[in-house]
Amino acid sequence: MDAVERLSATEDLRRLMARYVRYADHQRWKDLAGLFTPDGTFTPHKPDGSVWFRMEGREKIAETVGASGGPGVTLVHHLFSDEIDVDSATTAHGVWAMEDIITRPENAEASENIPFRRMHGFGHYHARFAKTNGTWFIAELKQTRVRLDFTD
C-alpha cells in the first residue's frame, strides 16, 4: 500500500467508528450491527478486566446492545485519540479512547446486566477490521474500561 491508500483506509476506519457511536446514540441497533462482519464479535469488559458480555454475530449484537436502550433512554458516546494501523489492503486494527453516558428513566428497574439508572463510563475500544467487497467492517470490537460511575 502506498501512503495515500493507507491514509484513505485510516479515514474510512475513523468514519466507520463515528457511524458506530452515532448509530448507538440514535438507538439504530440493526444499522449498528450491520457495521460488523456477519460473524463479528463485541465484548465489553468491566473495569476489573472481566467480561461483561460477549456477543457474536450481527443479530446477537443488535439484540444485546439494544437492551441498553429503549423509550426514555438517552445514550451519548464520544471517541477520542484514535490509533489506527492498516495492516494490509483488507485488514487493520486500532484503539480509540472513549466515554459514554447512559441515562435511563426514573422508573427504570435495575437488572444484573444493567445495574444502574445512570452510567458514566471511560475506557477504550480495541478494534480489528476487515474489508470485504470494498467496504470496511468491524470484525472484532473489545471495550475495556478505566472507570464506570453508576447512579441509582
C-alpha positions in Angstrom: 0.0 0.0 0.0 1.2 3.5 -0.7 0.8 6.4 1.7 -2.4 7.7 0.0 -4.1 4.3 0.2 -3.1 4.0 3.8 -4.4 7.4 4.7 -7.6 6.7 2.8 -8.1 3.5 4.7 -7.4 5.3 8.0 -10.1 7.9 7.2 -12.6 5.1 6.2 -12.0 3.5 9.6 -12.4 6.7 11.5 -15.7 7.2 9.7 -16.8 3.6 10.4 -16.3 4.1 14.2 -18.0 7.5 14.0 -21.1 5.8 12.5 -20.9 3.2 15.2 -21.3 5.7 18.0 -23.9 7.8 16.1 -26.0 4.7 15.5 -25.6 3.8 19.2 -26.7 7.3 20.3 -29.8 7.1 18.0 -30.5 3.5 19.0 -30.3 2.3 15.4 -29.3 -1.2 16.5 -29.7 -3.1 13.2 -27.6 -0.4 11.5 -25.0 -0.6 14.2 -24.9 -4.4 13.9 -24.6 -4.1 10.2 -21.2 -2.4 10.7 -19.8 -5.7 11.9 -18.8 -8.7 9.7 -21.5 -11.4 9.8 -19.5 -13.3 12.4 -18.2 -10.2 14.1 -17.8 -10.0 17.9 -18.3 -7.3 20.5 -17.0 -7.9 24.0 -17.4 -5.1 26.7 -15.3 -5.6 29.8 -15.7 -4.3 33.4 -13.1 -2.1 35.0 -11.6 -5.1 36.7 -10.9 -6.7 33.3 -13.6 -9.3 33.5 -16.0 -9.8 30.6 -19.4 -8.1 31.0 -21.0 -9.6 27.9 -19.8 -11.5 24.8 -21.8 -11.1 21.6 -21.1 -12.9 18.3 -22.9 -12.2 15.1 -24.9 -9.2 13.9 -28.3 -10.5 15.3 -26.9 -11.1 18.8 -25.1 -7.7 18.8 -28.3 -5.8 17.8 -30.3 -7.7 20.4 -27.9 -7.4 23.3 -26.7 -3.8 22.8 -30.3 -2.8 22.0 -31.3 -3.9 25.5 -29.4 -0.9 26.9 -31.8 1.4 25.0 -35.5 1.9 24.7 -38.1 4.6 25.4 -36.8 7.4 27.6 -33.2 6.2 27.5 -30.6 8.7 26.4 -27.2 7.4 25.1 -24.2 9.6 24.5 -20.9 8.2 23.1 -17.6 10.1 22.4 -14.5 8.8 20.7 -11.1 10.4 21.1 -7.4 9.9 20.2 -7.5 7.1 17.6 -4.5 4.9 16.9 -5.1 3.1 13.6 -2.7 0.6 12.0 -3.6 -0.5 8.4 -2.0 -4.0 8.2 -2.9 -4.7 4.6 -5.4 -3.6 1.9 -8.1 -5.7 3.7 -7.1 -5.8 7.4 -6.5 -3.1 10.1 -6.7 -2.6 13.8 -7.0 0.3 16.1 -7.7 1.7 19.6 -9.9 4.7 20.5 -10.2 6.4 23.8 -14.0 6.6 24.6 -16.5 8.0 27.0 -20.2 7.0 27.3 -23.2 8.2 29.3 -26.4 6.2 29.6 -29.4 7.8 31.4 -32.5 5.7 31.9 -35.9 6.9 33.1 -36.6 7.4 36.8 -38.9 4.3 36.9 -36.4 2.0 35.1 -35.6 -1.1 37.0 -32.0 -2.3 37.5 -31.1 -5.8 36.5 -28.0 -7.9 36.7 -26.8 -6.8 33.2 -28.0 -3.2 33.6 -27.4 -2.4 37.3 -27.9 1.4 37.1 -30.2 4.2 36.2 -27.3 6.4 35.1 -23.9 5.3 34.0 -20.8 7.4 33.0 -18.0 5.3 31.6 -14.5 5.8 30.4 -12.2 3.4 28.6 -11.1 2.3 25.2 -12.4 0.5 22.1 -9.9 -2.0 20.6 -11.0 -2.9 17.1 -10.0 -5.3 14.4 -11.3 -4.6 10.9 -11.8 -6.5 7.7 -12.5 -5.1 4.2 -14.9 -7.1 2.1 -16.1 -6.1 -1.4 -14.6 -2.7 -1.0 -16.3 -2.0 2.4 -14.6 -1.9 5.8 -16.4 -3.8 8.7 -15.7 -4.3 12.3 -14.5 -7.9 12.8 -13.9 -7.7 16.5 -14.6 -5.0 19.0 -13.5 -5.1 22.6 -14.4 -2.4 25.0 -12.1 -2.0 28.0 -12.9 0.2 31.0 -10.8 2.5 33.1 -13.8 3.7 35.2 -17.5 3.3 35.5 -19.7 5.5 37.6 -23.2 4.3 38.4 -26.1 6.3 39.9 -29.2 4.5 41.1 
